[in-house]
Amino acid sequence: MLTIPQHLLRTIKPRNDNFMKNTRRDFIKTSALATGGVIAANSFVLPGAYAAPAETHLKLALIGCGGRGTGAVFQAMETGHPIKLVAMADAFRDRLDGSLKPILDKYGADKVDVPEDRKFVGFDAYKHAIAEADVVILATPPGFRPDHFTEAVKQGKQIFMEKPVATDAVGIRKVLKAAEDAKAKKLNVVVGLQRHYQDNYRKTIAKIHSGEIGDIIGGQVYWNDGGVWVRPRKPEQTEMEYQMRNWYYFNWLCGDHITEQHVHNIDVANWVKKGYPVKAEGTGGRMVRTGKEFGEIFDHHTVQFTYEDGTVIHSECRHFPGAANRVDETFQGTKGTAYLSAGNHGVLTDYTGKKLYEHDRENNINPYQQEHNELWAAIVNGEYKFADAENGARSTMTSILGRYATYSGKVITMDEAINSDVNLFPDTLAWDATPKLVPNADGFYPHAVPGKTKTV
Amino acid sequence: MKKIALPIVLVGVLAFYSLEKPIFESYTQKIPGTPVTFDMTPIEGGTFNMGSASSSNADEKPVHEVKIDPFWMGTHEVTWDAFELFLDKNYELAISEEPIGEIVDGLTRPSLPYLDMTFGMGKEHKPAIGMTQYGAIQYCYWLYLKTGIFYRLPTEAEWEYAARAGSDSKYFFGDNSETLEEYAWTSENSDGMTQMVGKKKPNPWGLYDIYGNVLEWTSDQYDPEFYKKTPKENPINPSTELYPRIVRGGSFKTPAEEISSAKRFVNDPKWKQLDPQIPKSQWWFPEAPFIGLRLVRPLNPPSPEEINAYYTAAPIADY
């Protein structure tokens, strides 16, 4: 059985003698219990956190070297724990190099040791990088997450993975399976739905759950803004490379913005409702973003999600430049209303207009940092505390259900959706392989047509 | 004719403004090809006493006399109505009544932010917010390419000169912070959000919202000792580091008492902590819904080489 070696804990926490005693004692207790076939609630048995006797650092690998993955490495480093980045993986060498430079500049060779033979490039790079580490950050475009997460769990690693965690139901089922395996192996898994690590959401939703505004009977969640980047096609690119560079506009990689961005707000609805919708219906299309550089995704989706108790949550996301922006969540209870946003809003109001609760918006900790503070503290303390993968998968699935509804124009049940066999992923991953979606002779991509497109 | 007209017109505009002295009075600038306009107010040159002797802030001392050349200043803070055209080329193309031309087309636009940069406070006639100093200067560059006119950020000294409008008191109207309510959106009356520009009374030189509503970018690096060594004419302490840089005027979040003509506010790396990416955006402060900009146009523009150098200075990586 693998554990964090005691000498490592000494290195990590030299100032806290009580901590070490506790750890040692609990470790012994846990081992005894484990041999007796009982798993203690706060078991210190962490198979993924093993380090060789000479090591004094936890080894980190970054899978997916974009801006977000690089940012996550910074946040891991900023926790102050003894972490060493030892391996990196990306489909593109230029992305890997562009990520390594700021990390090395900022944290130096003491904390960053990624020689040529631990820079892994290509579609199978992730396997090799995961093997080098105790802890992995999975931050590629979401289409790859199911396979990367499955592999990281298989290799017994502690995991931070970005949202969304898949782009279709086939991927979701893989993530749910791996999430069970991660639980069985007691691997900490944090998913980058960072509102779960943001104080205004935690405190306000706790008050909602304690009944402050009664039972929740309706809600509206929004991600309406102007859209994201485009990387113009270059003549030397294969179709596979073009789609990989412009992953946002292709569903096998991105899942459409209802999944890639709006999952945050949909996840808040699920959190507030303590459950997942049973069906969805909605409308969507391409209205202002119609050029050939915008792949296949819609520029707007409006969905009604119905929950098991009959509550309907309205969800709206659009990429309309020049129109009004709105990124937030509102809920109506039997006794009052709630307003929440990533700008540290958390307000509960009764129906006379009286404020029941207002979160203090000043001096809130950055939730992207808080995710890592909590995850790494658990890892270093030898605790098993985080099993975010299942909710990450079910909230991602909710957003995919929404897309299935807007793409098909039909009422889709969650049961139908999660069992969908429509697999968006290419049969072969290679630079010269052809993705399932290709442009027509004029360079435009076919996109979903409600009433015609089949999603389940 | 339609297809070739624009480059010729653009060259013509550039030639016109470099050869002919414009008339120094208020004007309305139309953003070519769009219905969007903004107003510019002339600020006569002169000398003034910069800094504050009575303030408790050491960095506002010593009070020193400074000579300022004439310039126009934006009558209002720049609003989303104009800034969003710059922000998104596809939106500009959709709005424009004519082709935008290759030069404008080729300009690097801001990365589209991952957050709603209006923070739910709305766009129409509301100040554009959350941009970095680099983003503010690139907006000026875009305007230059569109209009042929050299717009830039105010220097710290120009800003204070314009805000004072000839006064030596804490505010341009005197020292009573309670009177500020008539002129400015502050934490006391803003309801915690930006307000439409131009709804309060202007200062004596015709500038609206010079205090409050949003902090306004200047071109200067912050140096608490700068007033001890500053040049006497058109002083500027150019920005060479990302932090701290001078922003002026206070915002809708600032208490009236903390606002004054002399008060030197600065930017803060915390304004970017919510940026989940590394390197952090060169364009946006996701946690600063209170920073905006006001344009300046010098009466006597610098040489084309200096203009080019101003607009094309490479941004400093932030991580």
Boltz contact constraints between the chains, C-beta under 6 A:
constraints:
  - contact:
      token1: [A, 67]
      token2: [B, 277]
      max_distance: 6.0
  - contact:
      token1: [A, 68]
      token2: [B, 276]
      max_distance: 6.0
  - contact:
      token1: [A, 68]
      token2: [B, 277]
      max_distance: 6.0
  - contact:
      token1: [A, 70]
      token2: [B, 278]
      max_distance: 6.0
  - contact:
      token1: [A, 71]
      token2: [B, 276]
      max_distance: 6.0
  - contact:
      token1: [A, 71]
      token2: [B, 277]
      max_distance: 6.0
  - contact:
      token1: [A, 71]
      token2: [B, 278]
      max_distance: 6.0
  - contact:
      token1: [A, 74]
      token2: [B, 278]
      max_distance: 6.0
  - contact:
      token1: [A, 102]
      token2: [B, 278]
      max_distance: 6.0
  - contact:
      token1: [A, 102]
      token2: [B, 279]
      max_distance: 6.0
  - contact:
      token1: [A, 102]
      token2: [B, 319]
      max_distance: 6.0
  - contact:
      token1: [A, 106]
      token2: [B, 319]
      max_distance: 6.0
  - contact:
      token1: [A, 225]
      token2: [B, 116]
      max_distance: 6.0
  - contact:
      token1: [A, 226]
      token2: [B, 88]
      max_distance: 6.0
  - contact:
      token1: [A, 226]
      token2: [B, 112]
      max_distance: 6.0
  - contact:
      token1: [A, 227]
      token2: [B, 112]
      max_distance: 6.0
  - contact:
      token1: [A, 228]
      token2: [B, 112]
      max_distance: 6.0
  - contact:
      token1: [A, 321]
      token2: [B, 88]
      max_distance: 6.0
  - contact:
      token1: [A, 321]
      token2: [B, 91]
      max_distance: 6.0
  - contact:
      token1: [A, 322]
      token2: [B, 91]
      max_distance: 6.0
  - contact:
      token1: [A, 325]
      token2: [B, 116]
      max_distance: 6.0
  - contact:
      token1: [A, 325]
      token2: [B, 118]
      max_distance: 6.0
  - contact:
      token1: [A, 327]
      token2: [B, 116]
      max_distance: 6.0
  - contact:
      token1: [A, 343]
      token2: [B, 119]
      max_distance: 6.0
  - contact:
      token1: [A, 366]
      token2: [B, 273]
      max_distance: 6.0
  - contact:
      token1: [A, 366]
      token2: [B, 274]
      max_distance: 6.0
  - contact:
      token1: [A, 368]
      token2: [B, 276]
      max_distance: 6.0
